[in-house]
Amino acid sequence: MCHRIRYACQHLGDEWVPKLDEVMNLNRRDFLKMGSLGMAAAAFPRSIAIPRQDDFPEAEYLCRISEDTVRVHARPHPDSTVMHYLRQDDVVEAYCRVVGQGVYDHNHVWFETPLGFVWSSYAQPVHNRSNPLLDAIPEDGTWTEVTVPYVDGRSRPDPYAPVVYRLYYAMVLNVDQRVEGSDGEIWYRVHDENNIIMYAHGSAFRSIAAEEIAPISPEVEDKVIRVRLLRQDLSAYENGVEVYYCRIASGYAYYDDDEVRRWHTPVGDWYTWRKMVSRHMAGGDAVTGYDIPGVGWTIVFTDSGEAIHSTHWHNDYGTPRSRGCVNVRPEDSKWLFRWTSPIVDYRPGDVTVRWPNRGTLIEVRE
């Protein structure tokens, strides 16, 4: 049985179910010959690289390396022979998912690629899907989802303009204009809530219809989300019956030099008080800081800003690794976003619950 058929048998639905310091001196031509790799950001200066959909492997199922440097093994086992190394944003075809021995015990799933086996916690499952261009865009914009492994958002609609942000698969972004670029192609203008503006090829964005944000079972009043930190999972309940389950990555708690606990997900009973279709998240310092636009389906539930939200920068669920938020897969966060209260209108795609009203109860337990 061929790899593609074998993968289809193991694939479920339409979605996919520590940094390493070693670097292999392997040139790009060798990579392309052996694995049909997509163009990596590290291969060219970011200001002149031109990542396009046709630079990625021609395959239905792909994975994008999400860590700095990742080993590719001969078998789905961390002690097996290292065949190759991949760098962050390399894109490879994924034949199938297999169960082996995980690098760590919370995940034993590997992706089989043309180069060997990649531990799935180190790679984001992606597709490379081009989209029809919008004929017209409302003045206040339309919500979109990135459907290619990545596309660079540039300061001008010009493939040689400086990169503002790299935009990754599953990011949710507001697009408010279409313009013709210097290359003669149609670019979209991305405009986020921090008033950051950038341009990228329009075919990389899928327009999100209002129906996709419609509430799920709004007639049910008794709804509860239970987050279990020791198990690193959550369940959604209606009238005491579990209706949804997913794995999570909660806060990676530690104590600083002053014995202050940092990055933990607070235990307690909370209520959703703000929901945003898309959120630009930034914080921390020059060493541990982060700056991420387009974080989709954000559900804020604590007074200090912890939220359940979509995560595209890792695929490492079942273990703590966030700064306090509850990381879930994009498809999980979208479902929870639609299911929880309050209901969010397509525009502005942002709602806050005013006291004494309350949103959905979220119980966070050890």
URBEL-V538445 format. One record per pair of residues at least 24 apart in sequence whose C-alpha atoms are under 6 Angstrom apart, sorted by the first residue. I is the first residue (numbers start at 1). GAP is how many residues later the second one is. Records with the same first field share a line. If there is no record, write none. Layout:
I=GAP, GAP
This chain:
3=92
4=91
7=88, 89
20=49
24=61
35=79, 80
37=54, 55
38=52, 53
40=49, 50
47=115, 116
48=112
61=33, 66
62=30, 31, 32, 64, 65
63=28, 29, 60, 61, 62, 63
64=25, 26, 27, 59, 60
65=24, 25, 58
66=56, 57, 248
67=55
72=44, 45, 46
73=43, 44
74=42
76=24, 41
77=24
78=25
106=212
121=194, 195
124=191
130=73, 74
131=72, 75
133=70
141=34, 35
142=32, 33
143=30, 31, 65
144=28, 29, 61, 62, 63, 64
145=25, 26, 27, 60, 61
146=24, 25, 58, 59
147=57
148=56
153=45, 46, 47
154=44, 45
155=43
156=43
157=24, 42
158=24
171=123, 124
172=106, 122, 124
173=121
210=136
213=125
215=123, 124
216=122, 123
224=137, 138
225=137
226=136, 137
227=137
228=137, 138
229=137
230=136
232=86
247=70, 71
248=69, 70, 79, 80
249=68, 69, 70, 71, 72, 77, 78
250=70, 72, 75, 76
251=69, 70, 71, 72, 73, 74
252=68, 69, 70
263=60, 61
264=60
265=59
267=97, 98
268=95, 96
269=93, 94
270=31, 91, 92
271=30, 88, 89, 90, 91
272=28, 29, 87, 88
273=28, 79, 80, 86
274=26, 77, 78
275=24, 75, 76
276=73, 74
277=72
297=36, 37, 40
309=24
